[in-house]
Amino acid sequence: MNTFNAIGYFKGSNNTKLVQTFPSKAGKGEYLKLSFGVSIPEKNQTTFVTLLGGVQQTIKAQSAVSKGEQIEIKWEDRMKKESLDSVAQFAKYTFSYPSESGRVYEEFISPYDMILFAEKYFDKYVLEKKLPMRVFGRFTRNPYDNGTTVKTYNQFNIQSIYIYDDDAQVDCSTIVKAEIIYNKDSLMQDREKNRYLISGYTAEYINKALGQKYVPFCPVYDARKIMDFISKNNEKSEQLKRIHESMMAYLHDNLPDDGTFVTMMYEFLYIRCAEEVEIDESMLTPAQLEEIALGERTIDDYKTRAVGETIEELRFYKKILNGKYSNGLVMTALTPHDIENEVYVGKNVSVESNYLNNTDNKSKENELFQELFNI
């Protein structure tokens, strides 16, 4: 399972309620949607997280006793202690917060109850105090089929919320842990910019009929800063060079030449913010230049951060060398043709209309890279 860990501060939406109510598809009852942002104010960055939950006759959950066994709990019994104890810890929804008497841990086996509790807590405490928080959950690449093409988008599904103490010092970031499958032809690059895009895939559950399919997953290895440090040839240059060479070995150099795919687990740094633009005189308006000429202002008065277009990307951060990946890359027997047959292409979309790895399609790859990064 791909997961995320977002640390930052609560940010509500100006246009959307914290909790929205929708009728169920069957027309019976309702379901709720909790949505808010986890922001990093100094970086002008926000990760939007969500949780959906509705009223059910029975709740299906993973057993705490028998690994892999699914149990059913009646809706009216969901808050009983014996029901909570019967569910595996990883399958529960948790909310932890500080109180005058110490830290409190709330557990739920239904996302519906988690949403109701979070709504009351946020309204009473978080909106007023602006406490830092950590949100953990499942990261998914959700496919959206509009009938002609299938696009995928990032979704951050809440599993647990941890509210820090008032005086807590936290390092804000959003880290995604995800498994990716790719081959040697997946690498697209721009040598001048030292940015590399891996056109890979990750497995996602689509529906009961299709089960799991591969969907596009295209993280970025941004080597601009590391290459800049290497070029300065100081005491850290040699170490940084080894780090860069190791990453390139995992992303391209050590991959099979015949195009078969490998899988690997990585940590990715999630970036979603307005691009910062440095202001110089060429970017000022005639009125601003006149103010400078009159001595009323200096250019420093206008050198605040300018907000450009919003960028969203997942940047390679660290390799995860645990479990089946303790020795690094895991080779598969899958060929590009095998992958084509396992990629989700929607109801009315032909495989040929989707971007797939193709060694004869490098010009289109370069065009895609230019478009993605506006270079």
C-alpha positions in Angstrom: 0.0 0.0 0.0 1.3 3.5 -0.9 1.1 5.9 2.0 1.7 9.5 2.9 2.7 11.5 6.0 1.8 15.2 6.0 3.1 17.5 8.7 1.9 21.2 8.8 -0.9 23.4 9.9 -4.6 23.2 9.3 -5.9 25.2 6.3 -9.6 25.4 5.5 -11.1 26.2 2.1 -12.8 29.5 1.3 -15.2 27.8 -1.0 -15.9 24.4 0.6 -17.2 23.4 4.0 -15.0 21.3 6.2 -17.5 18.5 6.0 -19.9 18.1 3.0 -22.9 15.9 3.0 -24.0 13.9 -0.1 -26.9 11.4 -0.7 -25.7 7.8 -1.1 -25.8 6.3 -4.6 -28.5 3.9 -3.5 -30.6 6.8 -2.3 -30.6 5.6 1.3 -28.8 7.5 4.0 -25.9 9.9 3.3 -22.2 10.0 3.2 -19.8 12.6 4.4 -16.6 14.1 3.0 -14.0 15.7 5.2 -11.5 17.8 3.3 -8.9 20.3 4.4 -5.4 21.4 3.7 -2.1 20.6 5.6 -0.1 23.8 4.9 3.5 24.8 5.1 3.0 28.6 5.4 6.7 29.6 4.8 6.8 27.6 1.6 3.3 28.6 0.4 2.5 24.9 0.1 -0.6 22.9 0.8 -1.4 19.2 0.7 -5.2 18.6 0.5 -6.4 15.6 2.4 -9.8 13.9 2.3 -11.9 11.2 4.0 -15.2 9.7 2.8 -17.6 7.8 5.1 -21.2 6.8 5.1 -23.8 4.9 7.1 -23.7 1.2 6.5 -25.6 -1.8 7.7 -22.5 -3.8 8.4 -18.8 -2.7 8.5 -16.2 -5.0 6.9 -12.8 -4.8 8.6 -9.5 -6.7 9.1 -9.5 -9.0 12.1 -7.1 -8.3 14.9 -6.8 -12.0 15.7 -6.4 -13.8 12.3 -4.1 -12.0 9.9 -5.8 -11.5 6.5 -9.2 -12.5 7.7 -12.1 -10.1 7.1 -14.8 -9.7 9.8 -18.2 -8.0 9.7 -19.6 -5.8 12.5 -23.1 -4.5 12.8 -23.5 -0.8 12.4 -25.1 -0.4 15.8 -22.3 -2.3 17.5 -19.4 -0.3 16.0 -18.7 1.8 19.1 -18.6 -1.1 21.5 -15.3 -2.0 23.1 -15.4 -5.6 21.9 -16.0 -4.4 18.3 -13.0 -2.0 18.5 -10.8 -4.7 20.0 -11.7 -7.1 17.2 -10.3 -4.9 14.4 -6.6 -4.8 13.5 -4.9 -1.6 14.6 -3.8 -0.7 11.1 -7.4 -0.8 9.9 -8.7 1.7 12.5 -9.1 5.4 12.1 -7.4 7.3 14.9 -7.5 10.9 16.2 -5.0 12.0 18.9 -4.9 15.3 20.6 -3.5 17.0 23.7 -5.7 17.9 26.7 -5.3 19.3 30.2 -5.2 15.8 31.6 -2.8 14.4 29.0 -2.8 13.0 25.5 -6.1 11.5 24.3 -6.4 8.8 21.6 -9.7 8.2 19.9 -10.3 5.1 17.7 -13.0 4.4 15.2 -13.7 1.5 12.8 -15.9 3.7 10.6 -14.7 6.7 8.7 -18.1 8.2 9.2 -17.5 8.5 13.0 -14.0 9.8 12.5 -15.3 12.6 10.3 -18.0 13.7 12.8 -15.4 13.7 15.6 -12.8 15.7 13.5 -15.4 18.3 12.6 -16.3 19.0 16.2 -12.6 19.1 17.3 -11.5 21.4 14.4 -14.4 23.8 15.0 -13.6 24.0 18.7 -9.8 24.1 18.8 -7.7 23.9 15.6 -9.3 26.8 13.7 -8.7 29.1 16.7 -5.3 27.9 17.9 -3.7 26.9 14.6 -2.0 23.9 16.1 0.5 21.9 14.0 -0.7 18.4 13.0 0.4 15.2 11.3 -1.9 13.4 9.0 -1.2 9.9 7.9 -3.1 7.8 5.3 -3.2 6.1 2.0 -1.8 7.7 -1.1 -3.6 6.8 -4.4 -3.2 7.7 -8.0 -6.9 7.9 -9.0 -7.8 7.4 -12.7 -10.5 9.7 -14.1 -12.1 8.5 -17.3 -13.9 11.2 -19.4 -14.7 8.8 -22.2 -11.8 9.7 -24.5 -8.8 9.8 -22.3 -7.9 8.7 -18.8 -6.1 11.2 -16.5 -4.8 10.4 -13.1 -4.6 12.6 -10.0 -3.1 12.4 -6.6 -5.4 11.7 -3.6 -4.5 11.7 0.0 -6.9 9.5 2.0 -6.9 10.1 5.8 -6.3 7.2 8.2 -5.1 9.1 11.3 -4.8 12.6 12.6 -2.3 13.6 15.3 -2.6 17.1 16.8 0.7 18.3 18.3 1.1 20.2 21.6 1.0 24.0 21.6 4.8 24.3 22.0 5.8 21.5 19.6 8.6 22.3 17.1 7.8 20.4 13.9 9.5 20.0 10.5 6.8 20.5 8.0 6.7 18.4 4.9 4.6 15.8 3.0 6.4 12.5 2.3 4.9 9.8 0.1 6.0 6.2 0.3 5.1 4.5 -3.0 6.0 1.5 -5.1 6.8 2.2 -8.7 7.4 -0.1 -11.7 9.6 1.2 -14.6 12.2 0.2 -17.2 15.3 1.7 -18.8 13.3 3.6 -21.4 11.2 5.3 -18.7 13.8 8.0 -18.1 13.2 11.3 -19.8 15.7 14.1 -19.2 16.8 17.6 -19.9 20.6 17.7 -19.5 20.8 21.5 -19.1 18.2 21.6 -16.3 19.4 18.4 -14.6 15.8 17.3 -14.1 14.7 13.7 -14.8 11.2 12.4 -15.2 10.4 8.7 -14.7 7.4 7.7 -16.8 6.5 4.7 -14.6 3.4 3.1 -13.2 2.0 2.1 -9.8 -0.7 -0.5 -9.1 -4.2 0.7 -8.0 -7.5 -1.0 -7.3 -9.9 0.0 -10.0 -13.2 -1.9 -9.3 -14.5 -5.3 -8.5 -14.6 -6.4 -12.1 -11.0 -5.2 -13.1 -9.3 -5.6 -9.8 -5.8 -4.0 -9.8 -4.4 -2.3 -12.8 -1.3 -0.1 -13.5 -1.9 3.6 -13.7 0.7 6.3 -14.7 3.0 7.5 -12.0 5.6 10.0 -13.1 7.9 11.3 -10.2 10.8 13.7 -10.8 14.4 13.4 -9.8 15.5 17.1 -9.5 19.3 17.1 -9.5 19.7 20.9 -10.1 20.9 21.7 -6.6 23.1 18.6 -6.2 24.8 19.3 -9.6 25.3 22.9 -8.6 27.1 21.8 -5.4 29.2 19.2 -7.3 30.3 21.9 -9.7 31.7 24.0 -6.8 34.2 21.2 -6.1 34.3 21.6 -2.3 34.6 19.1 0.5 31.0 17.8 -0.1 31.3 17.4 -3.9 32.6 13.8 -3.9 29.9 12.6 -1.5 27.2 14.4 -3.5 28.6 12.9 -6.7 28.3 9.4 -5.3 24.7 10.1 -4.2 23.8 11.3 -7.7 25.5 8.3 -9.4 23.7 5.9 -7.0 20.3 7.5 -7.9 21.0 7.4 -11.6 22.0 3.7 -11.2 18.6 3.0 -9.7 16.7 5.0 -12.3 18.6 4.1 -15.4 22.1 2.8 -15.5 21.7 -0.5 -13.8 18.4 -1.4 -15.5 18.1 -4.2 -18.0 18.9 -3.2 -21.6 16.2 -5.4 -23.0 13.4 -3.2 -21.6 12.1 -5.5 -18.9 10.7 -3.8 -15.9 11.9 -3.4 -12.3 10.1 -2.4 -9.2 11.3 -0.3 -6.3 10.0 1.5 -3.2 10.9 5.1 -2.7 10.1 8.1 -0.4 9.0 11.1 -2.5 8.7 14.7 -1.4 5.3 16.0 -2.4 5.5 19.6 -3.8 2.3 21.5 -4.4 2.8 25.3 -4.3 2.8 28.4 -6.3 6.2 28.8 -8.0 8.2 31.6 -6.4 9.5 34.3 -8.8 12.2 36.8 -8.0 11.4 40.3 -8.9 13.8 42.6 -10.9 13.2 46.0 -12.5 12.2 44.5 -15.8 9.2 43.0 -14.1 8.0 46.2 -12.5 5.1 48.3 -13.8 5.6 51.9 -15.0 3.9 53.1 -11.8 6.2 51.1 -9.6 9.3 52.3 -11.5 8.0 55.9 -11.1 7.8 55.4 -7.3 11.4 54.3 -7.3 12.5 57.2 -9.4 10.7 59.6 -7.0 12.5 58.1 -4.0 9.2 56.9 -2.5 10.2 53.3 -2.8 13.2 51.1 -3.5 13.2 47.9 -5.5 13.5 46.0 -2.2 9.9 47.0 -1.5 8.8 45.0 -4.5 11.1 42.0 -4.0 8.6 40.0 -2.1 7.9 36.6 -3.3 5.9 36.7 -6.5 3.4 33.9 -7.1 3.6 32.1 -10.4 1.8 29.0 -11.7 1.0 26.3 -9.2 3.3 23.3 -9.6 2.5 19.8 -8.4 5.0 17.0 -8.4 6.5 14.1 -6.5 10.3 14.4 -6.2 12.5 11.4 -5.5 13.8 11.7 -1.9 15.1 8.4 -0.5 15.2 4.7 -1.4 13.4 2.4 1.0 15.6 -0.6 1.5 13.3 -2.8 3.6 11.4 -6.0 3.1 11.6 -7.4 -0.4 13.6 -4.3 -1.4 16.3 -4.8 1.2 18.8 -5.5 -1.6 17.5 -2.7 -3.8 15.8 -3.0 -7.2 13.6 -6.1 -7.8 13.8 -7.4 -11.3 10.6 -8.6 -13.0 9.9 -10.6 -16.1 7.5 -8.0 -17.4 8.1 -6.6 -20.9 6.6 -3.4 -22.3 4.0 -5.5 -24.1 3.0 -7.1 -20.8 2.7 -3.7 -19.1 0.5 -2.4 -21.9 -2.0 -5.2 -21.2 -2.2 -4.3 -17.5 -2.5 -0.5 -17.8 -6.0 0.9 -17.0 -7.2 2.6 -20.2 -10.8 3.3 -19.3 -14.0 2.1 -20.9 -13.8 3.7 -24.4 -10.1 4.4 -24.7 -7.7 2.4 -26.8 -4.3 1.4 -25.5 -2.6 3.2 -28.4 -4.1 6.6 -27.3 -2.3 6.4 -23.9 1.3 7.3 -23.3 3.2 4.0 -23.0 7.0 3.3 -23.0 8.1 3.1 -26.6 11.7 3.3 -27.7 10.6 4.7 -31.1 8.7 7.5 -29.4 11.5 9.6 -27.9 10.6 12.8 -29.7 7.1 12.6 -28.1 8.7 12.0 -24.7 10.8 15.1 -25.1 7.8 17.1 -26.0 6.0 15.8 -23.0 8.9 16.7 -20.7 9.0 20.3 -22.2 5.3 20.7 -21.6 5.4 19.3 -18.0 8.2 21.6 -16.8 7.7 24.6 -19.1 11.3 24.6 -20.2 
